[in-house]
Amino acid sequence: MDHLNRKITQRRLPKFLAPYVFALYMAIVMSFLMSMVITLTEFGYDSNYLMNVMSAYRMAMPAAFVCILVVRPLVARLVALSVSSDV
């Protein structure tokens, strides 16, 4: 088991990439969910639903990734202003 843990640890990315990995994962999840909701709202559910979702997702995912990278500093600042630092 220890051998497996070492292999997983060795495959991890450096810590300085954390904001980019976060943005990537957030973009993957949110753009897929939003593509599903918007496709359902606009076109309804039919035999082409998943094909339409994937078509929307191909455009939404890269856009979401860039948008998350751009707005992340602003959102971090807004959170810092909104949340008490008291423990």
Backbone as JSON, one array per atom type, in Angstrom:
{
  "sequence": "MDHLNRKITQRRLPKFLAPYVFALYMAIVMSFLMSMVITLTEFGYDSNYLMNVMSAYRMAMPAAFVCILVVRPLVARLVALSVSSDV",
  "N": [[0.82, -1.19, 0.0], [1.96, 1.24, 0.76], [3.74, 1.63, -1.32], [2.01, 2.23, -3.42], [0.94, 4.69, -2.53], [3.27, 6.27, -2.66], [3.69, 6.32, -5.43], [1.44, 7.74, -6.3], [1.89, 10.2, -5.02], [4.22, 10.96, -6.31], [3.26, 11.61, -8.81], [1.91, 13.98, -8.58], [1.21, 17.41, -9.28], [3.28, 20.39, -9.18], [2.97, 22.71, -6.42], [2.64, 25.42, -7.12], [1.07, 25.38, -9.36], [-1.5, 25.06, -8.52], [-3.68, 27.06, -8.61], [-4.3, 27.01, -11.34], [-4.95, 24.35, -11.83], [-7.19, 24.17, -10.19], [-8.85, 26.0, -11.56], [-9.11, 24.64, -13.99], [-10.44, 22.2, -13.22], [-12.78, 23.31, -12.1], [-13.84, 24.6, -14.34], [-14.29, 22.41, -16.05], [-16.28, 20.95, -14.64], [-18.36, 22.87, -14.07], [-18.96, 24.01, -16.61], [-19.9, 21.78, -17.96], [-22.18, 21.08, -16.43], [-23.69, 23.45, -16.72], [-23.99, 23.47, -19.49], [-25.64, 21.27, -19.8], [-27.99, 22.13, -18.44], [-28.7, 24.51, -19.82], [-29.01, 23.58, -22.45], [-31.13, 21.79, -22.09], [-33.11, 23.61, -21.29], [-33.32, 25.29, -23.53], [-33.74, 23.57, -25.78], [-35.06, 21.33, -24.93], [-35.62, 17.87, -23.94], [-34.57, 15.34, -25.97], [-33.85, 12.83, -28.48], [-31.43, 13.8, -29.37], [-30.26, 15.07, -27.28], [-27.86, 14.62, -25.63], [-25.88, 14.85, -27.59], [-26.27, 17.52, -28.34], [-25.67, 18.74, -25.89], [-22.93, 18.11, -25.65], [-21.96, 19.46, -27.84], [-22.43, 22.13, -27.09], [-20.81, 22.13, -24.83], [-18.21, 21.87, -25.85], [-17.68, 24.44, -26.7], [-18.15, 25.91, -24.38], [-16.4, 25.03, -22.31], [-13.58, 25.79, -22.75], [-13.98, 28.58, -22.72], [-15.02, 28.95, -20.13], [-12.82, 28.17, -18.59], [-10.89, 30.18, -19.16], [-12.35, 32.42, -18.27], [-12.6, 31.84, -15.51], [-9.93, 31.95, -14.71], [-9.48, 34.67, -15.15], [-11.36, 36.04, -13.5], [-10.82, 35.07, -10.97], [-8.95, 36.45, -9.14], [-10.49, 38.74, -8.49], [-12.79, 37.58, -7.32], [-11.62, 36.3, -5.12], [-10.79, 38.56, -3.69], [-13.3, 39.74, -3.14], [-14.42, 37.74, -1.51], [-12.64, 37.87, 0.66], [-13.3, 40.39, 1.62], [-15.89, 39.93, 2.41], [-16.04, 37.89, 4.31], [-15.43, 37.19, 7.67], [-12.28, 37.29, 9.29], [-11.89, 36.27, 11.74], [-11.52, 33.55, 13.98]],
  "CA": [[0.0, 0.0, 0.0], [2.86, 2.38, 0.82], [4.28, 1.79, -2.67], [0.97, 2.91, -4.2], [0.91, 6.08, -2.07], [4.45, 6.95, -3.19], [3.48, 6.54, -6.86], [0.46, 8.82, -6.43], [2.56, 11.42, -4.61], [5.19, 11.33, -7.34], [2.56, 12.1, -9.99], [1.25, 15.23, -8.29], [1.77, 18.61, -9.88], [3.84, 21.32, -8.2], [1.98, 23.53, -5.71], [2.39, 26.7, -7.79], [0.06, 25.18, -10.4], [-2.81, 24.85, -7.89], [-4.76, 27.91, -9.13], [-4.64, 26.59, -12.7], [-5.64, 23.07, -11.71], [-8.51, 24.51, -9.67], [-9.62, 26.6, -12.65], [-9.42, 23.59, -14.95], [-11.48, 21.33, -12.67], [-14.01, 24.09, -11.98], [-14.35, 24.81, -15.69], [-14.8, 21.13, -16.55], [-17.53, 20.59, -13.97], [-19.42, 23.88, -14.21], [-19.38, 24.17, -18.0], [-20.71, 20.62, -18.33], [-23.49, 21.23, -15.79], [-24.42, 24.56, -17.36], [-24.35, 23.04, -20.85], [-26.8, 20.39, -19.66], [-29.16, 22.92, -18.05], [-29.08, 25.44, -20.89], [-29.5, 22.77, -23.57], [-32.46, 21.31, -21.71], [-34.01, 24.76, -21.29], [-33.51, 25.82, -24.89], [-34.16, 22.6, -26.79], [-35.8, 20.22, -24.35], [-34.95, 16.57, -23.93], [-34.94, 14.46, -27.08], [-32.81, 11.84, -28.8], [-30.17, 14.5, -29.64], [-29.9, 15.88, -26.11], [-26.44, 14.5, -25.26], [-25.09, 15.41, -28.68], [-26.39, 18.98, -28.21], [-24.92, 19.11, -24.68], [-21.5, 18.03, -25.95], [-21.67, 20.54, -28.78], [-22.34, 23.34, -26.28], [-19.68, 21.96, -23.92], [-16.96, 22.13, -26.58], [-17.47, 25.9, -26.72], [-18.23, 26.47, -23.03], [-15.3, 24.65, -21.41], [-12.42, 26.7, -22.85], [-14.4, 29.91, -22.29], [-15.13, 28.92, -18.68], [-11.46, 28.11, -18.05], [-10.31, 31.52, -19.26], [-13.1, 33.31, -17.39], [-12.25, 31.55, -14.12], [-8.59, 32.51, -14.48], [-9.56, 36.14, -15.15], [-12.14, 36.58, -12.38], [-10.39, 34.51, -9.68], [-8.46, 37.45, -8.18], [-11.61, 39.57, -8.05], [-13.63, 36.79, -6.42], [-10.85, 36.13, -3.89], [-10.87, 39.84, -2.98], [-14.67, 39.88, -2.64], [-14.57, 36.81, -0.39], [-11.89, 38.42, 1.79], [-14.07, 41.53, 2.14], [-17.2, 39.48, 2.88], [-15.94, 36.87, 5.35], [-14.62, 37.57, 8.81], [-11.06, 36.49, 9.46], [-11.91, 35.75, 13.12], [-11.74, 32.1, 14.08]],
  "C": [[0.87, 1.26, 0.0], [3.45, 2.67, -0.55], [3.29, 2.54, -3.55], [0.89, 4.38, -3.82], [2.09, 6.88, -2.61], [4.27, 7.24, -4.68], [2.5, 7.69, -7.09], [1.11, 10.15, -6.09], [3.54, 11.88, -5.68], [4.51, 11.92, -8.57], [1.86, 13.44, -9.78], [1.98, 16.4, -8.95], [2.36, 19.51, -8.8], [2.76, 22.27, -7.64], [1.66, 24.84, -6.43], [1.36, 26.6, -8.9], [-1.36, 25.04, -9.84], [-3.91, 25.76, -8.42], [-5.23, 27.49, -10.53], [-5.38, 25.26, -12.71], [-7.05, 23.28, -11.18], [-9.38, 25.07, -10.79], [-10.02, 25.55, -13.68], [-10.55, 22.7, -14.46], [-12.81, 22.06, -12.56], [-14.64, 24.3, -13.36], [-14.95, 23.53, -16.26], [-16.17, 20.83, -15.97], [-18.64, 21.6, -14.28], [-19.88, 24.05, -15.67], [-20.21, 22.98, -18.46], [-22.11, 20.73, -17.72], [-24.32, 22.33, -16.46], [-24.82, 24.2, -18.79], [-25.58, 22.14, -20.81], [-28.07, 21.19, -19.37], [-29.63, 23.82, -19.2], [-29.61, 24.69, -22.1], [-30.91, 22.26, -23.29], [-33.49, 22.44, -21.77], [-34.33, 25.22, -22.7], [-34.15, 24.83, -25.86], [-35.0, 21.45, -26.25], [-35.0, 18.94, -24.42], [-35.46, 15.73, -25.08], [-33.78, 13.52, -27.37], [-31.45, 12.5, -29.07], [-29.65, 15.27, -28.44], [-28.42, 15.81, -25.78], [-25.51, 15.03, -26.34], [-25.1, 16.94, -28.62], [-25.61, 19.48, -26.99], [-23.42, 19.13, -25.01], [-21.07, 19.12, -26.94], [-21.53, 21.87, -28.02], [-21.1, 23.29, -25.38], [-18.35, 22.27, -24.6], [-16.65, 23.62, -26.64], [-17.36, 26.44, -25.29], [-17.0, 26.18, -22.18], [-14.09, 25.56, -21.56], [-12.77, 28.12, -22.39], [-14.48, 29.99, -20.77], [-13.75, 28.91, -18.04], [-10.82, 29.49, -18.05], [-11.02, 32.49, -18.31], [-12.76, 33.08, -15.93], [-10.87, 32.1, -13.8], [-8.64, 34.03, -14.35], [-10.25, 36.66, -13.89], [-11.69, 36.06, -11.01], [-9.84, 35.55, -8.72], [-9.57, 38.36, -7.64], [-12.48, 38.83, -7.04], [-12.9, 36.57, -5.08], [-10.9, 37.4, -3.05], [-12.25, 40.06, -2.38], [-14.93, 38.96, -1.45], [-13.85, 37.35, 0.84], [-12.63, 39.6, 2.42], [-15.37, 41.08, 2.8], [-17.14, 38.57, 4.09], [-15.0, 37.35, 6.45], [-13.4, 36.68, 8.92], [-10.93, 35.95, 10.87], [-12.2, 34.25, 13.11], [-12.75, 31.81, 15.17]]
}
